[in-house]
Amino acid sequence: MRSKDRISYFYDGDVGNVYFGPNHPMKPHRLCMTHHLVLSYELHKKMEVYRPHKAYPVELAQFHSPDYVEFLQRITPDTQQLFSNEMVKYNLGEDCPVFDNLFEFCQIYAGGTIDAARRLNNKLCDIAINWAGGLHHAKKCEASGFCYINDLVLGILELLKYHTRVLYIDIDVHHGDGVEEAFFFTDRVMTVSFHKYGDLFFPGTGDVKDVGEREGKFYAINVPLRDGIDDGSFLRLFKTIIMKVVECYAPGAIVLQCGADSLAGDRLGCFNLSVDGHAACVRFVKQLNLPLLVTGGGGYTKENVARCWTVETGVLLDTELPNAIPDNDYIKYFAPDYSLKCPSGHMENFNSKSYLNTIRQQVCENLSSIQHAPGVQMHEVPPDFYIPDSDEDEQNPDERVTRGMQDKHIQREDEYYNGDNDNDHIMDDAS
């Protein structure tokens, strides 16, 4: 057992300043709500808090096609009508709209996950958290399901520089299709996704029979679930499968996507998990004592997202949080009871014991088909992604040090935006 986990936490207030548009379910405002809840419980005092760097286009192109990255960088709401063919080609539009500061938004959340992976690689922390990340649907050449850049794939590619095998676990209500697709042909990454499947539920992939191909055969694990799964059923299945996976695969690091749309009462979800049930998955993975990168993901009832990720920050810090939410800038969203815990709802569980047993048996059978801990010849560790040097001669000499310090400094006071600096609530109310 590690004596005490060292936690790095990544946050940039600007990530919550974007607006997907009226009636769009994705509200980045939830990230500001989460951060202020973390601050109100004083959890930031137990972690190293960092502002992530904004990922460079060349970093994003480690996975995504350069033409797609370039288009995201160029497109604006004012010019999108000039590029109707490209909008279709890159799947931008209703689900994935073009909005102001879209590319900067992508740079921030992807930069957080890349930075998190690098700190883990350099043994500067045991657990790294980026609640702004976890956008698991984005594909190499197109946006999908509210996701533009797949930060998870970029983070895993970083971890693979130092680790022979990386395990990816996804507890979002939607199948982690973008991550699975990226690593479908390799045994260097095992992807394990627990998700709703059937009834034309987005994205429509993730059958238990989808197991990977070629060198990646049996290294993609899908756990398709039906409506209404509750804490007990989910946790039994989760613990059984993850224990078996870790035993067979022996990963060097884990990436855990904690999409909160699997909670009861989510605007787009159909599961019946409580915050405690969701957080129990995080606790179980933490107790495996492997380098751990934790991200957010889906979650569309934003006050419950903030509750969930705050509780899970506490879990990662071994800190039990009082149920009464302390005063903070977003306290009104937690009315009328102002309580942290969010119980499960009153949904029928359509996952019978026999159905769940069949899924568990199929997954275990697939796992028994793989060699234990596939080996790979590790070569010299490649350098971190190329970062272009800024031209210092063009900078104001008084700004050189302060800008660099701003980007890297730990626990900046102005990181914890107070109400006047945070216009999310204004934009959010407009929807």
N, C-alpha and C positions, 0 to 999 in steps of 0.2 A: 504493500500500500504506500502511496505517496503521502508524505507527512501533511502537506497542505498544497492544494492546487494553486498555481499562479494563473490568474485570469487576465487576458487582454480583451478589451471591449472597444469596438469601433463605432463611431457616430459622427456624422456631419449634419448639422441642423438644416443645411440647404436641401438635403434629400427629401425633406417633408414639405418643401416649398413649391412643389410642382402639382399641377391640377390636371387630371386626365379628362375632365369635362363633366358637364351636368349629367346626372343619372348613371355615370360610369361607376361600377362597384369598387374599383380600386381607388383607395384613398390613402396616399402616402402620408397624410396627416396622422394616421395611426402610429407612425414611427416617432413623431414628436410626442404623442400621448404616451407611448411606451417609455420613451427616454425620461420624460418628466415624472412618470410614476417610479422609475428606477431611482431618480434623484430624490424623490420625496421619501423613499425608504432608506435613503443614504447608502445605497448599494455601491455607488461610484467610489466611495471611500475604501472599498475592499478590493478594487480592481485598478488596473492601469487603463486609463481612458485615452484613446487616440482618435485624432481626426485622420481618416484614411487619405492617401494620395488619390488624385483623380487619375484613373487608369488611362494610359496613353493609347491612341489608336493601334499602335504596333503591338501592345499587350493584348488588346481585345482580339486582334487578328491571329493570336496564337491558336484560337479555335475558330472564330468566325471568318468568313470570306472577306478579304480586304475591300471588295466593291460594296458589300453590305455595310461594313463599318463606315466607309466613306460616305455612303448615302445617308446613314443615320446622322453623321456629323453635319451634313449639308442641308438636310430638309428642315423646313420651318412651316408653321401653320399658314403663313402668307404665301409660300411657294408650292405647297403640296399639289395644288390643282394643275401645276405645270408638269407634274411628273406622274400622271395617272398610270402609265404602264409600269413604272418602277414601284408605285404603291401596291399594285397587284402582285408584282413579282416578289416583293419582300413581305407580303401579307400585312401591310399596314392599312389601317382603316378603323372599322367600328370597335373591334376588341382591342386593337393596338393602335390607338390614335396618335397622330402627330400633335405634340403640344409644346409650348414654350419651354426651353431648356431641357428638352428630351435627352440630348446627347450628354449633357453635364450630369443629369440624373443617372444615366447608365454608367458614366465614368465613376461617380461616387460609390454606388452600391457594388460595382465590380471591383473597384479599388479596395474597398473594405475587405472583401473576401480574399483577394490576392494578398493583401497585407497580412491578414489573419493567417493564411497558409505559410507565409514567409517567416512570421514570428514562431510558428510551431516548428518549421524546418530548422530554424536556428536555435531551437531549445530556449527561447526567451520566455515562453509560457507553456503551460500544460493544456489550457483550454482557451480558445479564441472565439469571440462572439461578434457576429455582424447581423443584427436583426433586419437591416435593410436588404440583405442578400436573400438568396434562396429562390431566384426566378428560374424555375426548373423547366419551363416549356420552350424557351428560346432555342432555335435550331441554328445550324452552321450558317445558313444563308437566308434565314427569315425569322421574323417575330412570330410569336404564338401565345395565346392565352395570357395577355397582359404583360408578357415578358419579351424584352428586346435583346438583351445581352445575357448569356447564360454564365453568370458569375460562378456557379457551382462547378461547371466544367473547367473554367479557368483556375479555380482554387485547387481542384483535384490534379490538374496538370502540373501545378507548382509542387504539390505534395509528392507527386510521382518522381520528382527530381531526387528526393531523399529517401523515399519509401518504395520498397519492391511492390507492395500491394496496398491498395487503399479501399476501404469499405465505405460505400455511400448508402445511407438509410434515409427514407423519405416517409414522413407521417402526415403529409398534406392529404386532403380528401381526394385530390386529383393525382392521377398517375404521373410519376416523374419521367415523362417520356423523353424530354430533351437530353437529360443526363444519360438515361439508358441507351438512347440512340448513339450518343457520342462514343460510348465504350462498348457497343454491342459485339464487337469483334475481338476483344482483348480480355485476357485473364488478369491483367494488371489492376483492374477495378471490378469489384463486385457491387452491383446495384441491387438494392432491396427496397421495394416500394409497396406500402400498405395503402390501398386506395379503393374508392367506390368504382365498381365496374358494372357495365350493363345499362339498360334503359337509355341508350344513346348519351350517356353522361360523358362530358368532356374529359380527356381528349379522345376517348373511345378505344384506347390501347391499354395494355397491361393485363392480358389474359394469363392465367397460371401456365399456359402452354408456351408462352413467349419466354424463351430461356437464353437467348443469345445465339450467335452463330460462329462457325470456324473456331479460332482459338478462344473465343468468348462463350462457347456453348456451355450452358449451365452456370454461367457467371452473371446472368441477369435473373433475378428472383422477383416474381410478382405475386402479391397476395391480394387477389380481387375480393372485395367485400360488398355486401348488400346494405341497403338503407338501415339506419337505426342501431348500428353496432354500439354497444355500451362499454363502460370501463372494464368490467370483468372479462368479457369475451375478448376485447381488443388486447388487454394486457397479457392474458394467458397465451394468446397466439404470438404476440410480439416477443415476449420473453423466450418462449420455446424456440422460435425461429432464429432470433438473434444469437442466442447461446450456441445453437447448432452451427450457424454461419461462422461465428468467431472461432469455434473449435476446429472447423474444417478449413477455413480460409486463412487464419492467423494474420489478420491485417496489421500493418505497421501504423496506420492512422485511420481515423474515422471522420467522415463528414456527415452531420445530422441536420437534415432539413426539417424544420419544425412548423410547417404550414399550420395555421390556426383555424383554417376553414373546416377542420375535422371536429371542431367543438360543436356541441349542441347549440342550436339557434343561429348558426351562421347563415348569412343572407344567401349564399350560394351552395352551402354544404347540406349534407343529409345524414350525418353521423350523429351520435348522441353521447359524445365524450364530455366529461367535466374537465375543468382546468386541472384538477388534481390527477385525473386519469391521464390526460395529455402529458402533464409534467412527470408522471411516474415513468414514462418511456425515457425521458431525458435523464432522470435519476439512474435508471437501469444502465443506460449507455455510459454515463459518467463513471459508474462503478466498475466498468471494464478496465479503467486506468490506462487507456491508450491516448495518444495525442488526439485532441478532439476539436474540430471546427464546427461551430453551431451557427446556423442561419435561421432567418425567418422564412417566409414563403407566402402562401395565400392567407386569407383571413379578411372577412368582409363585414363583420359586425365589429366595428373598430374598437369599441370599449372593451369587448371581450378579448380581442387581440392584445391590447395593452395589458390587460389583467394576466393573460396567459404568459406572455413573454417576460413580464416582470417576475411572476412566480418562478418561471424557469431560470431566470437570472439568479434568483435566490437559491434555487436548487443547485445550480452550478457552483455557487459560493457557500454551500452548506449552511444557508441562513434561512430560518423559518420566519415568515413575515406575518405580522399581525393582520387580521382580516379587515380591520377598519382602515380605509385608505386615508393617508395623511393629506392635508391640504396641499394643492398644487394648482398650476395654471389651468388644468383641464378637469378640475374636480366636478364641474357641472355634468360632465358626460357620464358620471358614475352614479347619478341619482337613480332611484330615490334612496337606496339603502347604503350607497357608498362603501360597498364591501368588495373585497379582492376576489374571493372565491366565486366561481361561476358553476353552479351545479349542472348535472345532466338534466335533460328535459323529459318529457313524457311521450316518447316515441316508441312505436312497436319495433322490436329487433327482428329483422327479417333474416338474420344469420343464425340458422338452426345449429345445434351442436353437431349434427351429422354433416352439415355443409362445411363447417369450420374444420372438423376432423379430416374430411376429404382433402381440403386445401392444405392442411398441415402435412398430411401424409404425402401428398404430391410434391410439396416443397422439399421435404426430407428425402424423398426418393431422388429428386434432382440433385440434391447436395451430395448424396452418396455416389453420384456418377462422376464427381470431380476428383482429381488427385488431391491429396491433402497438401495445402500450401504450395501452389505452383512456384517453381523457382524461376528467377530471371537473372541473366548476367547483367549486373549493374556496372556501368562504365563510369568514367569520370563525371562528377556532378556538373551539369551545365550551369552557366551563370544565371542569375536572376534576369528577368526580361530586360532587354536594352532600354535604358531610360535616356532620352536625349538630354544633353546639357543645355541649360538655359544660357543665353548670351548675357553674361554678367555686365559687359560693358554698356549694354543698353538699359540696364536697370538703374534706378535711382540708388546711389550708394547708401542712403539712409534706410532703404527698404530691403536691401539684400538679405541681411541676417534675419530681420523680423519675419519676412515671408517664409523663409525656410524653417524658422523656429515655429511659426504658426502651424505649418503642415505636420511637424513631427512632435510637437510638444505634448507632454503628458498632462492630463487634467487641467486644460485651460478653463479659466473661469467663464469666458464668453462662449464656451461650448454649450453651456447649459442655458440656452436661450430663454430669456424672460419674455413675458407676453408681448411687449412692444416690438421685439425683434422677430417675432414669429407670426407670419400672416396666414398660417394654415387655416386657422379657425374662420377667417374672413372668407377664404376661397371655399372652405368646406360648407359654410352656411349658404353660399351661393347655389349649391347643388340641391 
